[in-house]
Amino acid sequence: MLTRRTFAATLVAFALPFAASAHAQGAAEPLPDVVLGEEDAPVTVIEYASMTCPHCATFHTGAFQELKSEYIDAGKVKFVLREFPFDPLAAAVSMLARCSGDRYYDVVDLFFETQAQWAVRDDPLPKIRDLAKQAGFTSEAFEACLTDQALLDGINAVKDHGYNELGVSATPTIFVDGEELEGPRTIGSLREAIDPKLGS
């Protein structure tokens, strides 16, 4: 789990204030799922991902785009991304996505598409600020989001549920109607898992 101490160090690097809340002392509930696609789609695909994971970025800029056009946009699949951050930077970007409201998946896409520009640099924080501004964040909204202790607790709870209840330990981990996708995370593998559930 990302602790308040490690995340606070990231906020210091951002030059942001940090204050622990009483909420952080108790067990938080996982944040609600953000669904992409039709709520009544016949098949559900859930991905556990870390925003700093290069394999997750490869999936989102490749196979996921085909999944979206072939299945999600066609009303056959509803998709859920669940946060599984491995480091404070991933948690910070996940928080920004959550704070963006109905632009959640737009922000996720933006940061995955530009991951090489911020996740592996010696000084990633200015780039993250710039991308957040591009996504519509004011300086005030940026600071408010990244100092929201309850939000961080909720993201940690999403990760803990995946680890403790579903055995998730690596990213991306993908479930199709509750069954873990085996093999490569390609559109071919996804078709093989999804089509039988659609009767196709």
ABEGO torsion letter per residue (X at the ends): XBBAAAAAAAAAAAGBBBBBBAAAABBBBBBBBBBBEBAABABBBBBBBBAABAAAAAAAABAAAAAAAAAAAAGABBBBBBBBBABAAAAAAAAAAAAAEAAAAAAAAAAAAAAAAAAABABAAAAAAAAAAAAGBBAAAAAAAAABAAAAAAAAAAAAAAAAAAGBABOBBBBBGGBBBBEBBBAAAAAAAAAAAAGX
